[in-house]
Amino acid sequence: MNIVFLMGEILEIEKFKFIIDSKNDRKSRIAMKVKLLDGNIIKAICYDEIADYILRNDYLKKVVFIKGKLESSSKEIQVVIHYVKKY
């Protein structure tokens, strides 16, 4: 497993989506663009409870600490968030 620790500012939060993924038992999803401290912009995705937590709390334009896992899809590498903390 590829665990990553990142710090950056959330630039954009996409719409909250309800999904049914019988393979992974994921029910909801939010994707975000995060600008890291070194200037790189990454795509971060969170599911279920963490997605709901980010939706309910004001995380847009906030500096956050992220613990997650790297995953690759057919087009890009993304970070799946397991823990997020606002500063």
N, C-alpha and C positions, 0 to 999 in steps of 0.2 A: 504494500500500500504506500502511496506517495502522499505523505502528510506535508502540508505547507502552512506557514504562518505569514500573514500579510497585514500591512497597515496602509490605509489609504482613505480617500474621500469617495463617497457614493455619488456619482454624477447623474445617474438615471435609473429609475426603477420601472420596469415594464409592468404590464397589467398582471394582476393576480389571476392565475388560471387554475381551474379545477380539472384534474386529469384522472383517468382511471388506467392504472398501469398494473395489470395483474401479475406481471413478472416481478416487480419490485414493491408492490403494495404502497405506492405513493399516491396521495389523494389531491395534493395541491402543490403549486410551484410559483416561484417568482424569480425572474432573471434580472440582473443588475449590471451596470457598467461601473467599474471601480477604477479610479485613478490612483495608482500606487505612489508612494513617496518619491520614487525615482522617476516618475513621469509616465510610466507605461500604463496603458489602459487595458484591463482584462474584463472578461465576462465571468460573473459569479452567479451561481444558481443555488437556491435553497428550496427545500421541500417541507411540507407538512407543518409541524409546530414552529419551526424557525421562520418559514415563509409567513405564517400568520402573525408571529411576533414582530417581524419587520414591517408588515402592513399596518398593524395597530399602533406602532410607535413611529415617531418622526425620524427616519433615518436618511432622508434625502439631504444632500449637501453636508452631511456629518462625517467626521473622521471616525473610522472604525478599525478595530482589530479583528481579524478573521482567522479562524483555524478551519482548515478544510482538506479536501482531497482532490488531487488532479485527476481528471477524466478526459479522454479524448473521444470526440465524435468523428464523423467522416470529414468534417471541414475544419474543426478548430479544437484547441485545448481549452477546457474550462475548469473552474474551481467549484466543487460542490461544498457548500458551507455546512460545517457541523457545529460551529460556535461563532457568535458574533457579539462584540461589545462596543458600545458607543462611547466616545471620549469627548 
